[in-house]
Amino acid sequence: MDPAGPHEQVAIGLNEKSKQDGVPKAKVKNFKPRPCEGGRLELSSFCIDELQDPSIWELLDKHLNKPAIGRSDLGLEGVSGVGLQADPDWNPERHVNLLGWPPEEEHQTAIAQKLYGIQSYSKRPAQVE
């Protein structure tokens, strides 16, 4: 796979337990950017193009501080539709920053809500021993 793209889909690994009606869910705050070098705002994600489900979980577990209990998959067409751009740096492997965030907190929240609306949440499947 060419790190430069084009890419179609990314995943955001989730470590927090959040439930709605007893069912694990993502939260809007999971889609908000974090400040990075030079004050740049970015949301970290991983390219999941051409990966099967077990490989996606393995990728997320490898690069998160603790195993993911869930994940949110986003199509990059939808990401660009809310005004963000994918910036694949492949550091670590398959890493893609989502950039183009406005500096105003309320506008970041509005974009995060839109991302939440288009994401596809997957709960980690039970491990078979």
N, C-alpha and C positions, 0 to 999 in steps of 0.2 A: 504494500500500500504506500502510495506517495504521501509523505507527511504534509506537503504543501496543499494537498486537496485536489479536486474539490471533495468536500465531505458532506454527508447528508444527515447524520444523526449523532447526537452526543448524549451522554448520561451524566447525571450528577448523583454521586453516592451520598446516602443519608445515614447518619449514625444515631440520630435522635429518635426517641420513641414518642410519637404523637398519634393519638387515636381520636377518631370521630365515630361515635356510635359503636365503640369497641373494635373498630377496624383501623389498622395502622394507615397513616396518611402522611403526605408531605405537608409542610407549612409554607406559607408565602415567604417567610423570612429565609427559607432555604434557597430562594431565588434572588436574594439581594447581593449586590457586589461587596467585595472587600477591598479596602485601600491597599495598594501595593507600592512598589518602588516609585518614587517621584510623585506620589499622590494619585497615580493612575488607579481607576476603579475597574475591577474585573471579577468575573464569576468563573471559577474553575470548573471544568468539565472534561470528559474524555470521549474521544471519537470511538463509536461502537460499530461503525460500518464493517460489514463482513464478519462480525463476531457472533457466535452462537451464545445463547443465554449463560451456560456455565462459564464461558470465557469472559463474559462481561463482568460477572461477579468476581472472578479471579483477578481481573484487571483492577477493579475498584478496591478490593481488599489489599492488593499489593501496594496501592498508593495512598490509602487513607490511614489515619492514625489507628483505627480499629476497624474490625469487619463491618461492612455495610449491612444494615438491617433492611434497607429498602433502597430504591433508586428511582429517579425520575428521568425518563427519556424524553428528549426534545428533538424535533426535526429542525434543521437549520433554516429551512424556509420560514418556519414560524418565528424563529429567533430574529431573522432579518426583518420579518414583518412587524416586529415591535421596535425596530430601530437599532438593534445591536448587530455587531459584526463578530464573526468567528476568526480568531487569531491562533492557528495551530502552531505551537512552539515545540511540541513533541518532547518536552522536558518536564516531567518524565514521559516515557513512551505514551503516545496517543493523547497527550495533554493538549487541550484546546481552551484558551481564554475567551470569554465572551466579553467584548469591549463595546465602548460607545455610550457608557452610562452618563446621564446628566449629573451635575454636582448637587442638585437640590434633592434632599431626602424624600420629599413628597413625590417627585417625578420618578425616583428610583423605586419607591413603593408601588407606584402605578404600573411600571414596567414589570416588576416582580409579580404583581397580581395577574398581569396578562400572561406571563410565562407559566404561572401556576395553572391558569386556565387551559393552556395548550399542552401541558405535560402529560405523560402517561406514567402513572405510578406502578411500580412492581414491588411487592413484598418478597423478601428473600424466601425461596422455597425451603421447606423443611429438609434437613440433611438426613439422608438414608445411610444407616450404618450397617 
